[in-house]
Every structure is written in structure tokens, then in C-alpha cells.
Amino acid sequence: MNEHSTKTDDELTAEAIQEGQLAELKRRFKKHMRESENWRNAFDERQNGIIDNCLTYASNKPSGLPGHQLMLIVAEMAGQLDGHMLVEATKLG
């Protein structure tokens, strides 16, 4: 280990394995979502309307309404389940 490094080779190897496993899980999840039934079928019409409102809210430069973070989280989850990432507006912060 060099004098400037704070991690051992074993720690770096473990991190690389974890990153590889995470990438594989993401790949499998995306494949599963493409092959599975439409996830929205699990929700009724009213609930799908709320999801749509969250997606619309997140994509239109949100200003911070009550429930702001919740709407952004729902929009981000819906976007990921639909197989795409949303615009920067959904970055939590």
C-alpha cells in the first residue's frame, strides 16, 4: 500500500466486487422490468393519476410545493421503472 493510500488492496478488491455486483443487479433489474408486465397495472386509475402528476411536477422545474421531496421520489422511481432516467429536476437536494 503506498503511503498516500488509505485503503488496502483487499479493501479495493472488495469495493470492485461490490461495484460489479451492483452493476449486475441493475442490469438484471432493467431486464426484468422490460420482460415483466407493465408495473403500472399494480395501481388503480387514481394512483396512476398521482404517479403521472409526480412525473409532470418533476419535469417542470419544481418550485417546492408541500410534498416536494415525495413527489420527486415517486417520479424518479416511476422513471426508473419505465426504463429511463428523468431530468436533473428529480435530483434530490
Secondary structure, DSSP 8 states (H G I E B T S, - for coil): --TT--S-HHHHHHHHHHHHHHHHHHHHHHHHHHHS--GGGGS-HHHHHHHHHHHHHHHS-----TTHHHHHHHHHHHHHHTT----GGGS--
